[in-house]
Amino acid sequence: MVKIIETNLALDESGEIVDHQSRVIEMDSWDSYINEIKNMESVYRHSILGSLHGVTLLKHARIENLLHDDYHLSCDVYNRFNTAKKLAYLIRG
């Protein structure tokens, strides 16, 4: 199991941040997290720290500008309710 810091930045029409939330989740591997995002899977998860919970992506979301490496992920997420920037970081060690 790996731990991942997942951050969602809610953006307004002009691209300004209007809200943000971060949580720490556990996944089998970093690759499984990346594949979940690439496949636009809507998986319900609890934070292992604090009380934040919810889905990885809302159903019917559209993802653009997906970038990732060995420990970073970023993408733009669009759905009928809002626009967001998703950031993730693999906690190492």
PDB file with one MODEL, atoms N, CA, C and O in Angstrom:
MODEL        1
ATOM      1  N   MET A   1       0.836  -1.189   0.000  1.00  0.00           N
ATOM      2  CA  MET A   1       0.000   0.000   0.000  1.00  0.00           C
ATOM      3  C   MET A   1       0.878   1.249   0.000  1.00  0.00           C
ATOM      4  O   MET A   1       1.946   1.280   0.611  1.00  0.00           O
ATOM      5  N   VAL A   2       0.394   2.288  -0.709  1.00  0.00           N
ATOM      6  CA  VAL A   2       1.070   3.581  -0.736  1.00  0.00           C
ATOM      7  C   VAL A   2       0.102   4.652  -0.246  1.00  0.00           C
ATOM      8  O   VAL A   2      -1.116   4.488  -0.322  1.00  0.00           O
ATOM      9  N   LYS A   3       0.654   5.736   0.250  1.00  0.00           N
ATOM     10  CA  LYS A   3      -0.143   6.874   0.690  1.00  0.00           C
ATOM     11  C   LYS A   3       0.026   7.997  -0.318  1.00  0.00           C
ATOM     12  O   LYS A   3       1.126   8.265  -0.801  1.00  0.00           O
ATOM     13  N   ILE A   4      -1.094   8.650  -0.625  1.00  0.00           N
ATOM     14  CA  ILE A   4      -1.120   9.708  -1.631  1.00  0.00           C
ATOM     15  C   ILE A   4      -1.848  10.919  -1.051  1.00  0.00           C
ATOM     16  O   ILE A   4      -2.931  10.793  -0.480  1.00  0.00           O
ATOM     17  N   ILE A   5      -1.234  12.101  -1.208  1.00  0.00           N
ATOM     18  CA  ILE A   5      -1.923  13.344  -0.872  1.00  0.00           C
ATOM     19  C   ILE A   5      -2.677  13.769  -2.125  1.00  0.00           C
ATOM     20  O   ILE A   5      -2.073  13.976  -3.178  1.00  0.00           O
ATOM     21  N   GLU A   6      -3.977  13.896  -2.012  1.00  0.00           N
ATOM     22  CA  GLU A   6      -4.834  14.266  -3.137  1.00  0.00           C
ATOM     23  C   GLU A   6      -5.450  15.630  -2.821  1.00  0.00           C
ATOM     24  O   GLU A   6      -6.088  15.803  -1.782  1.00  0.00           O
ATOM     25  N   THR A   7      -5.255  16.594  -3.720  1.00  0.00           N
ATOM     26  CA  THR A   7      -5.761  17.951  -3.521  1.00  0.00           C
ATOM     27  C   THR A   7      -6.651  18.333  -4.693  1.00  0.00           C
ATOM     28  O   THR A   7      -6.300  18.095  -5.849  1.00  0.00           O
ATOM     29  N   ASN A   8      -7.792  18.921  -4.397  1.00  0.00           N
ATOM     30  CA  ASN A   8      -8.699  19.427  -5.416  1.00  0.00           C
ATOM     31  C   ASN A   8      -8.876  20.927  -5.202  1.00  0.00           C
ATOM     32  O   ASN A   8      -9.228  21.375  -4.111  1.00  0.00           O
ATOM     33  N   LEU A   9      -8.628  21.690  -6.258  1.00  0.00           N
ATOM     34  CA  LEU A   9      -8.794  23.136  -6.233  1.00  0.00           C
ATOM     35  C   LEU A   9     -10.022  23.495  -7.067  1.00  0.00           C
ATOM     36  O   LEU A   9     -10.027  23.268  -8.277  1.00  0.00           O
ATOM     37  N   ALA A  10     -11.053  24.046  -6.448  1.00  0.00           N
ATOM     38  CA  ALA A  10     -12.239  24.491  -7.181  1.00  0.00           C
ATOM     39  C   ALA A  10     -11.935  25.859  -7.778  1.00  0.00           C
ATOM     40  O   ALA A  10     -11.437  26.749  -7.088  1.00  0.00           O
ATOM     41  N   LEU A  11     -12.237  26.022  -9.065  1.00  0.00           N
ATOM     42  CA  LEU A  11     -11.931  27.252  -9.787  1.00  0.00           C
ATOM     43  C   LEU A  11     -13.208  27.954 -10.239  1.00  0.00           C
ATOM     44  O   LEU A  11     -14.200  27.307 -10.576  1.00  0.00           O
ATOM     45  N   ASP A  12     -13.170  29.286 -10.240  1.00  0.00           N
ATOM     46  CA  ASP A  12     -14.311  30.030 -10.785  1.00  0.00           C
ATOM     47  C   ASP A  12     -14.133  30.207 -12.292  1.00  0.00           C
ATOM     48  O   ASP A  12     -13.200  29.658 -12.878  1.00  0.00           O
ATOM     49  N   GLU A  13     -15.027  30.973 -12.916  1.00  0.00           N
ATOM     50  CA  GLU A  13     -15.022  31.147 -14.374  1.00  0.00           C
ATOM     51  C   GLU A  13     -13.729  31.768 -14.889  1.00  0.00           C
ATOM     52  O   GLU A  13     -13.338  31.529 -16.031  1.00  0.00           O
ATOM     53  N   SER A  14     -13.063  32.565 -14.052  1.00  0.00           N
ATOM     54  CA  SER A  14     -11.825  33.222 -14.483  1.00  0.00           C
ATOM     55  C   SER A  14     -10.574  32.431 -14.095  1.00  0.00           C
ATOM     56  O   SER A  14      -9.452  32.890 -14.311  1.00  0.00           O
ATOM     57  N   GLY A  15     -10.769  31.244 -13.522  1.00  0.00           N
ATOM     58  CA  GLY A  15      -9.639  30.399 -13.153  1.00  0.00           C
ATOM     59  C   GLY A  15      -9.061  30.669 -11.777  1.00  0.00           C
ATOM     60  O   GLY A  15      -8.021  30.115 -11.420  1.00  0.00           O
ATOM     61  N   GLU A  16      -9.728  31.517 -10.997  1.00  0.00           N
ATOM     62  CA  GLU A  16      -9.276  31.804  -9.638  1.00  0.00           C
ATOM     63  C   GLU A  16      -9.726  30.688  -8.703  1.00  0.00           C
ATOM     64  O   GLU A  16     -10.817  30.142  -8.862  1.00  0.00           O
ATOM     65  N   ILE A  17      -8.887  30.352  -7.728  1.00  0.00           N
ATOM     66  CA  ILE A  17      -9.219  29.319  -6.745  1.00  0.00           C
ATOM     67  C   ILE A  17     -10.272  29.862  -5.785  1.00  0.00           C
ATOM     68  O   ILE A  17     -10.077  30.912  -5.172  1.00  0.00           O
ATOM     69  N   VAL A  18     -11.387  29.147  -5.655  1.00  0.00           N
ATOM     70  CA  VAL A  18     -12.454  29.559  -4.746  1.00  0.00           C
ATOM     71  C   VAL A  18     -12.599  28.604  -3.560  1.00  0.00           C
ATOM     72  O   VAL A  18     -13.243  28.944  -2.568  1.00  0.00           O
ATOM     73  N   ASP A  19     -12.016  27.436  -3.653  1.00  0.00           N
ATOM     74  CA  ASP A  19     -12.052  26.477  -2.550  1.00  0.00           C
ATOM     75  C   ASP A  19     -10.967  25.442  -2.805  1.00  0.00           C
ATOM     76  O   ASP A  19     -10.532  25.240  -3.939  1.00  0.00           O
ATOM     77  N   HIS A  20     -10.545  24.801  -1.749  1.00  0.00           N
ATOM     78  CA  HIS A  20      -9.579  23.711  -1.903  1.00  0.00           C
ATOM     79  C   HIS A  20      -9.738  22.711  -0.771  1.00  0.00           C
ATOM     80  O   HIS A  20     -10.128  23.064   0.342  1.00  0.00           O
ATOM     81  N   GLN A  21      -9.431  21.462  -1.074  1.00  0.00           N
ATOM     82  CA  GLN A  21      -9.477  20.393  -0.081  1.00  0.00           C
ATOM     83  C   GLN A  21      -8.345  19.424  -0.375  1.00  0.00           C
ATOM     84  O   GLN A  21      -8.032  19.149  -1.533  1.00  0.00           O
ATOM     85  N   SER A  22      -7.740  18.915   0.678  1.00  0.00           N
ATOM     86  CA  SER A  22      -6.711  17.894   0.537  1.00  0.00           C
ATOM     87  C   SER A  22      -7.026  16.751   1.480  1.00  0.00           C
ATOM     88  O   SER A  22      -7.631  16.936   2.536  1.00  0.00           O
ATOM     89  N   ARG A  23      -6.604  15.574   1.076  1.00  0.00           N
ATOM     90  CA  ARG A  23      -6.766  14.407   1.927  1.00  0.00           C
ATOM     91  C   ARG A  23      -5.646  13.431   1.613  1.00  0.00           C
ATOM     92  O   ARG A  23      -4.994  13.523   0.573  1.00  0.00           O
ATOM     93  N   VAL A  24      -5.433  12.503   2.522  1.00  0.00           N
ATOM     94  CA  VAL A  24      -4.456  11.444   2.319  1.00  0.00           C
ATOM     95  C   VAL A  24      -5.230  10.143   2.156  1.00  0.00           C
ATOM     96  O   VAL A  24      -6.028   9.766   3.014  1.00  0.00           O
ATOM     97  N   ILE A  25      -4.983   9.465   1.040  1.00  0.00           N
ATOM     98  CA  ILE A  25      -5.660   8.197   0.770  1.00  0.00           C
ATOM     99  C   ILE A  25      -4.617   7.090   0.638  1.00  0.00           C
ATOM    100  O   ILE A  25      -3.433   7.359   0.435  1.00  0.00           O
ATOM    101  N   GLU A  26      -5.065   5.856   0.754  1.00  0.00           N
ATOM    102  CA  GLU A  26      -4.204   4.702   0.524  1.00  0.00           C
ATOM    103  C   GLU A  26      -4.657   3.992  -0.736  1.00  0.00           C
ATOM    104  O   GLU A  26      -5.852   3.847  -0.994  1.00  0.00           O
ATOM    105  N   MET A  27      -3.681   3.552  -1.514  1.00  0.00           N
ATOM    106  CA  MET A  27      -3.933   2.805  -2.747  1.00  0.00           C
ATOM    107  C   MET A  27      -2.974   1.620  -2.786  1.00  0.00           C
ATOM    108  O   MET A  27      -1.968   1.596  -2.077  1.00  0.00           O
ATOM    109  N   ASP A  28      -3.296   0.651  -3.615  1.00  0.00           N
ATOM    110  CA  ASP A  28      -2.397  -0.492  -3.778  1.00  0.00           C
ATOM    111  C   ASP A  28      -1.052  -0.057  -4.326  1.00  0.00           C
ATOM    112  O   ASP A  28      -0.013  -0.563  -3.901  1.00  0.00           O
ATOM    113  N   SER A  29      -1.061   0.880  -5.271  1.00  0.00           N
ATOM    114  CA  SER A  29       0.179   1.360  -5.882  1.00  0.00           C
ATOM    115  C   SER A  29      -0.071   2.717  -6.528  1.00  0.00           C
ATOM    116  O   SER A  29      -1.218   3.103  -6.754  1.00  0.00           O
ATOM    117  N   TRP A  30       0.999   3.431  -6.820  1.00  0.00           N
ATOM    118  CA  TRP A  30       0.918   4.702  -7.544  1.00  0.00           C
ATOM    119  C   TRP A  30       0.341   4.475  -8.933  1.00  0.00           C
ATOM    120  O   TRP A  30      -0.484   5.257  -9.404  1.00  0.00           O
ATOM    121  N   ASP A  31       0.779   3.397  -9.592  1.00  0.00           N
ATOM    122  CA  ASP A  31       0.267   3.094 -10.935  1.00  0.00           C
ATOM    123  C   ASP A  31      -1.237   2.844 -10.925  1.00  0.00           C
ATOM    124  O   ASP A  31      -1.929   3.240 -11.863  1.00  0.00           O
ATOM    125  N   SER A  32      -1.759   2.194  -9.882  1.00  0.00           N
ATOM    126  CA  SER A  32      -3.206   1.958  -9.828  1.00  0.00           C
ATOM    127  C   SER A  32      -3.959   3.272  -9.657  1.00  0.00           C
ATOM    128  O   SER A  32      -5.063   3.419 -10.181  1.00  0.00           O
ATOM    129  N   TYR A  33      -3.375   4.236  -8.926  1.00  0.00           N
ATOM    130  CA  TYR A  33      -4.006   5.551  -8.794  1.00  0.00           C
ATOM    131  C   TYR A  33      -4.024   6.273 -10.146  1.00  0.00           C
ATOM    132  O   TYR A  33      -5.053   6.819 -10.544  1.00  0.00           O
ATOM    133  N   ILE A  34      -2.898   6.275 -10.845  1.00  0.00           N
ATOM    134  CA  ILE A  34      -2.821   6.921 -12.155  1.00  0.00           C
ATOM    135  C   ILE A  34      -3.824   6.295 -13.115  1.00  0.00           C
ATOM    136  O   ILE A  34      -4.504   7.010 -13.851  1.00  0.00           O
ATOM    137  N   ASN A  35      -3.925   4.976 -13.115  1.00  0.00           N
ATOM    138  CA  ASN A  35      -4.875   4.295 -14.003  1.00  0.00           C
ATOM    139  C   ASN A  35      -6.315   4.625 -13.644  1.00  0.00           C
ATOM    140  O   ASN A  35      -7.161   4.740 -14.531  1.00  0.00           O
ATOM    141  N   GLU A  36      -6.603   4.778 -12.369  1.00  0.00           N
ATOM    142  CA  GLU A  36      -7.951   5.162 -11.942  1.00  0.00           C
ATOM    143  C   GLU A  36      -8.333   6.523 -12.524  1.00  0.00           C
ATOM    144  O   GLU A  36      -9.460   6.719 -12.977  1.00  0.00           O
ATOM    145  N   ILE A  37      -7.389   7.451 -12.509  1.00  0.00           N
ATOM    146  CA  ILE A  37      -7.639   8.781 -13.074  1.00  0.00           C
ATOM    147  C   ILE A  37      -7.752   8.690 -14.594  1.00  0.00           C
ATOM    148  O   ILE A  37      -8.693   9.228 -15.177  1.00  0.00           O
ATOM    149  N   LYS A  38      -6.802   8.015 -15.240  1.00  0.00           N
ATOM    150  CA  LYS A  38      -6.831   7.880 -16.696  1.00  0.00           C
ATOM    151  C   LYS A  38      -8.129   7.252 -17.183  1.00  0.00           C
ATOM    152  O   LYS A  38      -8.674   7.661 -18.208  1.00  0.00           O
ATOM    153  N   ASN A  39      -8.626   6.259 -16.448  1.00  0.00           N
ATOM    154  CA  ASN A  39      -9.851   5.557 -16.835  1.00  0.00           C
ATOM    155  C   ASN A  39     -11.112   6.264 -16.336  1.00  0.00           C
ATOM    156  O   ASN A  39     -12.227   5.772 -16.507  1.00  0.00           O
ATOM    157  N   MET A  40     -10.909   7.433 -15.713  1.00  0.00           N
ATOM    158  CA  MET A  40     -12.005   8.258 -15.202  1.00  0.00           C
ATOM    159  C   MET A  40     -12.957   7.456 -14.313  1.00  0.00           C
ATOM    160  O   MET A  40     -14.178   7.562 -14.431  1.00  0.00           O
ATOM    161  N   GLU A  41     -12.370   6.652 -13.419  1.00  0.00           N
ATOM    162  CA  GLU A  41     -13.163   5.860 -12.489  1.00  0.00           C
ATOM    163  C   GLU A  41     -13.624   6.726 -11.326  1.00  0.00           C
ATOM    164  O   GLU A  41     -12.860   7.530 -10.791  1.00  0.00           O
ATOM    165  N   SER A  42     -14.865   6.552 -10.950  1.00  0.00           N
ATOM    166  CA  SER A  42     -15.451   7.278  -9.832  1.00  0.00           C
ATOM    167  C   SER A  42     -15.487   6.329  -8.629  1.00  0.00           C
ATOM    168  O   SER A  42     -16.430   5.554  -8.468  1.00  0.00           O
ATOM    169  N   VAL A  43     -14.445   6.399  -7.787  1.00  0.00           N
ATOM    170  CA  VAL A  43     -14.296   5.480  -6.652  1.00  0.00           C
ATOM    171  C   VAL A  43     -14.445   6.263  -5.353  1.00  0.00           C
ATOM    172  O   VAL A  43     -13.806   7.298  -5.165  1.00  0.00           O
ATOM    173  N   TYR A  44     -15.289   5.762  -4.461  1.00  0.00           N
ATOM    174  CA  TYR A  44     -15.510   6.399  -3.165  1.00  0.00           C
ATOM    175  C   TYR A  44     -14.347   6.060  -2.238  1.00  0.00           C
ATOM    176  O   TYR A  44     -13.995   4.891  -2.082  1.00  0.00           O
ATOM    177  N   ARG A  45     -13.756   7.071  -1.629  1.00  0.00           N
ATOM    178  CA  ARG A  45     -12.610   6.863  -0.747  1.00  0.00           C
ATOM    179  C   ARG A  45     -12.742   7.719   0.518  1.00  0.00           C
ATOM    180  O   ARG A  45     -13.321   8.805   0.505  1.00  0.00           O
ATOM    181  N   HIS A  46     -12.180   7.185   1.613  1.00  0.00           N
ATOM    182  CA  HIS A  46     -12.067   7.917   2.872  1.00  0.00           C
ATOM    183  C   HIS A  46     -10.631   8.379   3.043  1.00  0.00           C
ATOM    184  O   HIS A  46      -9.701   7.704   2.601  1.00  0.00           O
ATOM    185  N   SER A  47     -10.452   9.498   3.666  1.00  0.00           N
ATOM    186  CA  SER A  47      -9.118   9.956   4.027  1.00  0.00           C
ATOM    187  C   SER A  47      -8.636   9.114   5.202  1.00  0.00           C
ATOM    188  O   SER A  47      -9.415   8.773   6.092  1.00  0.00           O
ATOM    189  N   ILE A  48      -7.350   8.782   5.200  1.00  0.00           N
ATOM    190  CA  ILE A  48      -6.820   8.045   6.345  1.00  0.00           C
ATOM    191  C   ILE A  48      -6.442   9.005   7.476  1.00  0.00           C
ATOM    192  O   ILE A  48      -6.111   8.560   8.575  1.00  0.00           O
ATOM    193  N   LEU A  49      -6.487  10.312   7.220  1.00  0.00           N
ATOM    194  CA  LEU A  49      -6.291  11.352   8.222  1.00  0.00           C
ATOM    195  C   LEU A  49      -7.472  12.311   8.122  1.00  0.00           C
ATOM    196  O   LEU A  49      -7.760  12.814   7.037  1.00  0.00           O
ATOM    197  N   GLY A  50      -8.139  12.565   9.200  1.00  0.00           N
ATOM    198  CA  GLY A  50      -9.261  13.492   9.156  1.00  0.00           C
ATOM    199  C   GLY A  50     -10.530  12.843   8.633  1.00  0.00           C
ATOM    200  O   GLY A  50     -10.642  11.618   8.583  1.00  0.00           O
ATOM    201  N   SER A  51     -11.481  13.675   8.247  1.00  0.00           N
ATOM    202  CA  SER A  51     -12.814  13.181   7.914  1.00  0.00           C
ATOM    203  C   SER A  51     -13.227  13.397   6.459  1.00  0.00           C
ATOM    204  O   SER A  51     -14.389  13.175   6.120  1.00  0.00           O
ATOM    205  N   LEU A  52     -12.311  13.824   5.591  1.00  0.00           N
ATOM    206  CA  LEU A  52     -12.696  14.058   4.200  1.00  0.00           C
ATOM    207  C   LEU A  52     -12.916  12.733   3.481  1.00  0.00           C
ATOM    208  O   LEU A  52     -12.105  11.810   3.564  1.00  0.00           O
ATOM    209  N   HIS A  53     -14.018  12.674   2.787  1.00  0.00           N
ATOM    210  CA  HIS A  53     -14.330  11.480   2.013  1.00  0.00           C
ATOM    211  C   HIS A  53     -15.092  11.906   0.767  1.00  0.00           C
ATOM    212  O   HIS A  53     -15.639  13.007   0.703  1.00  0.00           O
ATOM    213  N   GLY A  54     -15.120  11.031  -0.207  1.00  0.00           N
ATOM    214  CA  GLY A  54     -15.822  11.331  -1.448  1.00  0.00           C
ATOM    215  C   GLY A  54     -15.231  10.538  -2.592  1.00  0.00           C
ATOM    216  O   GLY A  54     -14.402   9.653  -2.380  1.00  0.00           O
ATOM    217  N   VAL A  55     -15.654  10.851  -3.800  1.00  0.00           N
ATOM    218  CA  VAL A  55     -15.213  10.108  -4.976  1.00  0.00           C
ATOM    219  C   VAL A  55     -13.937  10.723  -5.551  1.00  0.00           C
ATOM    220  O   VAL A  55     -13.687  11.921  -5.423  1.00  0.00           O
ATOM    221  N   THR A  56     -13.147   9.870  -6.184  1.00  0.00           N
ATOM    222  CA  THR A  56     -11.928  10.335  -6.837  1.00  0.00           C
ATOM    223  C   THR A  56     -12.279  11.337  -7.928  1.00  0.00           C
ATOM    224  O   THR A  56     -11.660  12.396  -8.021  1.00  0.00           O
ATOM    225  N   LEU A  57     -13.263  11.011  -8.751  1.00  0.00           N
ATOM    226  CA  LEU A  57     -13.775  11.892  -9.805  1.00  0.00           C
ATOM    227  C   LEU A  57     -15.293  11.769  -9.838  1.00  0.00           C
ATOM    228  O   LEU A  57     -15.833  10.680  -9.645  1.00  0.00           O
ATOM    229  N   LEU A  58     -15.981  12.879 -10.081  1.00  0.00           N
ATOM    230  CA  LEU A  58     -17.426  12.809 -10.266  1.00  0.00           C
ATOM    231  C   LEU A  58     -17.736  12.075 -11.566  1.00  0.00           C
ATOM    232  O   LEU A  58     -16.987  12.168 -12.538  1.00  0.00           O
ATOM    233  N   LYS A  59     -18.838  11.352 -11.573  1.00  0.00           N
ATOM    234  CA  LYS A  59     -19.235  10.664 -12.801  1.00  0.00           C
ATOM    235  C   LYS A  59     -19.445  11.677 -13.916  1.00  0.00           C
ATOM    236  O   LYS A  59     -19.871  12.806 -13.672  1.00  0.00           O
ATOM    237  N   HIS A  60     -19.148  11.272 -15.114  1.00  0.00           N
ATOM    238  CA  HIS A  60     -19.293  12.096 -16.317  1.00  0.00           C
ATOM    239  C   HIS A  60     -18.335  13.288 -16.350  1.00  0.00           C
ATOM    240  O   HIS A  60     -18.571  14.261 -17.067  1.00  0.00           O
ATOM    241  N   ALA A  61     -17.260  13.206 -15.574  1.00  0.00           N
ATOM    242  CA  ALA A  61     -16.260  14.267 -15.615  1.00  0.00           C
ATOM    243  C   ALA A  61     -15.422  14.134 -16.888  1.00  0.00           C
ATOM    244  O   ALA A  61     -15.300  13.054 -17.466  1.00  0.00           O
ATOM    245  N   ARG A  62     -14.861  15.241 -17.297  1.00  0.00           N
ATOM    246  CA  ARG A  62     -13.942  15.259 -18.433  1.00  0.00           C
ATOM    247  C   ARG A  62     -12.581  15.686 -17.898  1.00  0.00           C
ATOM    248  O   ARG A  62     -12.477  16.651 -17.141  1.00  0.00           O
ATOM    249  N   ILE A  63     -11.541  14.963 -18.294  1.00  0.00           N
ATOM    250  CA  ILE A  63     -10.191  15.271 -17.845  1.00  0.00           C
ATOM    251  C   ILE A  63      -9.375  15.800 -19.012  1.00  0.00           C
ATOM    252  O   ILE A  63      -9.419  15.263 -20.119  1.00  0.00           O
ATOM    253  N   GLU A  64      -8.633  16.863 -18.742  1.00  0.00           N
ATOM    254  CA  GLU A  64      -7.722  17.420 -19.743  1.00  0.00           C
ATOM    255  C   GLU A  64      -6.388  17.713 -19.069  1.00  0.00           C
ATOM    256  O   GLU A  64      -6.307  17.825 -17.846  1.00  0.00           O
ATOM    257  N   ASN A  65      -5.351  17.834 -19.879  1.00  0.00           N
ATOM    258  CA  ASN A  65      -4.018  18.225 -19.406  1.00  0.00           C
ATOM    259  C   ASN A  65      -3.468  17.309 -18.320  1.00  0.00           C
ATOM    260  O   ASN A  65      -2.859  17.778 -17.359  1.00  0.00           O
ATOM    261  N   LEU A  66      -3.683  15.997 -18.471  1.00  0.00           N
ATOM    262  CA  LEU A  66      -3.174  15.039 -17.498  1.00  0.00           C
ATOM    263  C   LEU A  66      -1.660  14.903 -17.644  1.00  0.00           C
ATOM    264  O   LEU A  66      -1.149  14.570 -18.713  1.00  0.00           O
ATOM    265  N   LEU A  67      -0.965  15.166 -16.557  1.00  0.00           N
ATOM    266  CA  LEU A  67       0.488  15.023 -16.488  1.00  0.00           C
ATOM    267  C   LEU A  67       0.834  14.211 -15.248  1.00  0.00           C
ATOM    268  O   LEU A  67       0.221  14.391 -14.196  1.00  0.00           O
ATOM    269  N   HIS A  68       1.811  13.319 -15.367  1.00  0.00           N
ATOM    270  CA  HIS A  68       2.242  12.570 -14.184  1.00  0.00           C
ATOM    271  C   HIS A  68       3.653  12.060 -14.383  1.00  0.00           C
ATOM    272  O   HIS A  68       4.126  11.879 -15.505  1.00  0.00           O
ATOM    273  N   ASP A  69       4.316  11.834 -13.249  1.00  0.00           N
ATOM    274  CA  ASP A  69       5.636  11.238 -13.246  1.00  0.00           C
ATOM    275  C   ASP A  69       5.667  10.220 -12.107  1.00  0.00           C
ATOM    276  O   ASP A  69       4.625   9.685 -11.728  1.00  0.00           O
ATOM    277  N   ASP A  70       6.833   9.954 -11.568  1.00  0.00           N
ATOM    278  CA  ASP A  70       6.954   8.920 -10.542  1.00  0.00           C
ATOM    279  C   ASP A  70       6.320   9.281  -9.202  1.00  0.00           C
ATOM    280  O   ASP A  70       6.118   8.401  -8.366  1.00  0.00           O
ATOM    281  N   TYR A  71       6.002  10.557  -8.981  1.00  0.00           N
ATOM    282  CA  TYR A  71       5.361  10.916  -7.714  1.00  0.00           C
ATOM    283  C   TYR A  71       4.479  12.160  -7.769  1.00  0.00           C
ATOM    284  O   TYR A  71       4.037  12.632  -6.722  1.00  0.00           O
ATOM    285  N   HIS A  72       4.210  12.705  -8.952  1.00  0.00           N
ATOM    286  CA  HIS A  72       3.294  13.843  -9.116  1.00  0.00           C
ATOM    287  C   HIS A  72       2.206  13.497 -10.137  1.00  0.00           C
ATOM    288  O   HIS A  72       2.446  12.746 -11.082  1.00  0.00           O
ATOM    289  N   LEU A  73       1.031  14.043  -9.937  1.00  0.00           N
ATOM    290  CA  LEU A  73      -0.038  13.977 -10.938  1.00  0.00           C
ATOM    291  C   LEU A  73      -0.771  15.301 -10.900  1.00  0.00           C
ATOM    292  O   LEU A  73      -1.008  15.858  -9.829  1.00  0.00           O
ATOM    293  N   SER A  74      -1.129  15.806 -12.074  1.00  0.00           N
ATOM    294  CA  SER A  74      -1.990  16.987 -12.149  1.00  0.00           C
ATOM    295  C   SER A  74      -2.890  16.848 -13.368  1.00  0.00           C
ATOM    296  O   SER A  74      -2.501  16.262 -14.379  1.00  0.00           O
ATOM    297  N   CYS A  75      -4.087  17.390 -13.262  1.00  0.00           N
ATOM    298  CA  CYS A  75      -5.006  17.418 -14.399  1.00  0.00           C
ATOM    299  C   CYS A  75      -6.100  18.441 -14.127  1.00  0.00           C
ATOM    300  O   CYS A  75      -6.330  18.845 -12.988  1.00  0.00           O
ATOM    301  N   ASP A  76      -6.763  18.847 -15.198  1.00  0.00           N
ATOM    302  CA  ASP A  76      -7.930  19.717 -15.105  1.00  0.00           C
ATOM    303  C   ASP A  76      -9.163  18.830 -15.207  1.00  0.00           C
ATOM    304  O   ASP A  76      -9.236  17.949 -16.063  1.00  0.00           O
ATOM    305  N   VAL A  77     -10.125  19.067 -14.332  1.00  0.00           N
ATOM    306  CA  VAL A  77     -11.338  18.250 -14.285  1.00  0.00           C
ATOM    307  C   VAL A  77     -12.543  19.148 -14.527  1.00  0.00           C
ATOM    308  O   VAL A  77     -12.738  20.147 -13.835  1.00  0.00           O
ATOM    309  N   TYR A  78     -13.338  18.785 -15.505  1.00  0.00           N
ATOM    310  CA  TYR A  78     -14.540  19.542 -15.845  1.00  0.00           C
ATOM    311  C   TYR A  78     -15.751  18.637 -15.683  1.00  0.00           C
ATOM    312  O   TYR A  78     -15.733  17.477 -16.094  1.00  0.00           O
ATOM    313  N   ASN A  79     -16.795  19.177 -15.084  1.00  0.00           N
ATOM    314  CA  ASN A  79     -18.089  18.477 -15.046  1.00  0.00           C
ATOM    315  C   ASN A  79     -19.181  19.535 -15.096  1.00  0.00           C
ATOM    316  O   ASN A  79     -18.895  20.729 -15.190  1.00  0.00           O
ATOM    317  N   ARG A  80     -20.400  19.105 -15.034  1.00  0.00           N
ATOM    318  CA  ARG A  80     -21.493  20.068 -15.208  1.00  0.00           C
ATOM    319  C   ARG A  80     -21.647  21.029 -14.033  1.00  0.00           C
ATOM    320  O   ARG A  80     -22.360  22.026 -14.143  1.00  0.00           O
ATOM    321  N   PHE A  81     -20.989  20.744 -12.913  1.00  0.00           N
ATOM    322  CA  PHE A  81     -21.116  21.594 -11.738  1.00  0.00           C
ATOM    323  C   PHE A  81     -19.975  22.583 -11.569  1.00  0.00           C
ATOM    324  O   PHE A  81     -20.193  23.710 -11.124  1.00  0.00           O
ATOM    325  N   ASN A  82     -18.745  22.170 -11.923  1.00  0.00           N
ATOM    326  CA  ASN A  82     -17.615  23.063 -11.667  1.00  0.00           C
ATOM    327  C   ASN A  82     -16.387  22.675 -12.477  1.00  0.00           C
ATOM    328  O   ASN A  82     -16.365  21.681 -13.203  1.00  0.00           O
ATOM    329  N   THR A  83     -15.383  23.497 -12.320  1.00  0.00           N
ATOM    330  CA  THR A  83     -14.073  23.254 -12.910  1.00  0.00           C
ATOM    331  C   THR A  83     -13.086  23.125 -11.762  1.00  0.00           C
ATOM    332  O   THR A  83     -13.138  23.897 -10.805  1.00  0.00           O
ATOM    333  N   ALA A  84     -12.196  22.158 -11.852  1.00  0.00           N
ATOM    334  CA  ALA A  84     -11.250  21.933 -10.764  1.00  0.00           C
ATOM    335  C   ALA A  84      -9.886  21.544 -11.323  1.00  0.00           C
ATOM    336  O   ALA A  84      -9.761  21.077 -12.455  1.00  0.00           O
ATOM    337  N   LYS A  85      -8.896  21.749 -10.508  1.00  0.00           N
ATOM    338  CA  LYS A  85      -7.551  21.256 -10.771  1.00  0.00           C
ATOM    339  C   LYS A  85      -7.304  20.170  -9.735  1.00  0.00           C
ATOM    340  O   LYS A  85      -7.449  20.409  -8.536  1.00  0.00           O
ATOM    341  N   LYS A  86      -6.934  18.981 -10.190  1.00  0.00           N
ATOM    342  CA  LYS A  86      -6.614  17.877  -9.286  1.00  0.00           C
ATOM    343  C   LYS A  86      -5.108  17.723  -9.256  1.00  0.00           C
ATOM    344  O   LYS A  86      -4.454  17.660 -10.297  1.00  0.00           O
ATOM    345  N   LEU A  87      -4.564  17.662  -8.045  1.00  0.00           N
ATOM    346  CA  LEU A  87      -3.146  17.454  -7.825  1.00  0.00           C
ATOM    347  C   LEU A  87      -2.985  16.248  -6.908  1.00  0.00           C
ATOM    348  O   LEU A  87      -3.775  16.054  -5.984  1.00  0.00           O
ATOM    349  N   ALA A  88      -1.972  15.448  -7.161  1.00  0.00           N
ATOM    350  CA  ALA A  88      -1.702  14.313  -6.280  1.00  0.00           C
ATOM    351  C   ALA A  88      -0.204  14.166  -6.123  1.00  0.00           C
ATOM    352  O   ALA A  88       0.570  14.485  -7.025  1.00  0.00           O
ATOM    353  N   TYR A  89       0.189  13.676  -4.960  1.00  0.00           N
ATOM    354  CA  TYR A  89       1.605  13.494  -4.649  1.00  0.00           C
ATOM    355  C   TYR A  89       1.778  12.186  -3.900  1.00  0.00           C
ATOM    356  O   TYR A  89       1.111  11.945  -2.894  1.00  0.00           O
ATOM    357  N   LEU A  90       2.669  11.347  -4.390  1.00  0.00           N
ATOM    358  CA  LEU A  90       2.977  10.080  -3.737  1.00  0.00           C
ATOM    359  C   LEU A  90       3.900  10.357  -2.559  1.00  0.00           C
ATOM    360  O   LEU A  90       4.983  10.917  -2.724  1.00  0.00           O
ATOM    361  N   ILE A  91       3.462   9.957  -1.366  1.00  0.00           N
ATOM    362  CA  ILE A  91       4.280  10.118  -0.180  1.00  0.00           C
ATOM    363  C   ILE A  91       5.329   9.003  -0.202  1.00  0.00           C
ATOM    364  O   ILE A  91       4.993   7.819  -0.215  1.00  0.00           O
ATOM    365  N   ARG A  92       6.567   9.390  -0.204  1.00  0.00           N
ATOM    366  CA  ARG A  92       7.651   8.403  -0.259  1.00  0.00           C
ATOM    367  C   ARG A  92       8.217   8.185   1.122  1.00  0.00           C
ATOM    368  O   ARG A  92       8.277   9.096   1.948  1.00  0.00           O
ATOM    369  N   GLY A  93       8.637   6.942   1.355  1.00  0.00           N
ATOM    370  CA  GLY A  93       9.305   6.628   2.618  1.00  0.00           C
ATOM    371  C   GLY A  93       8.435   6.152   3.641  1.00  0.00           C
ATOM    372  O   GLY A  93       8.887   5.856   4.747  1.00  0.00           O
TER     373      GLY A  93
ENDMDL
END
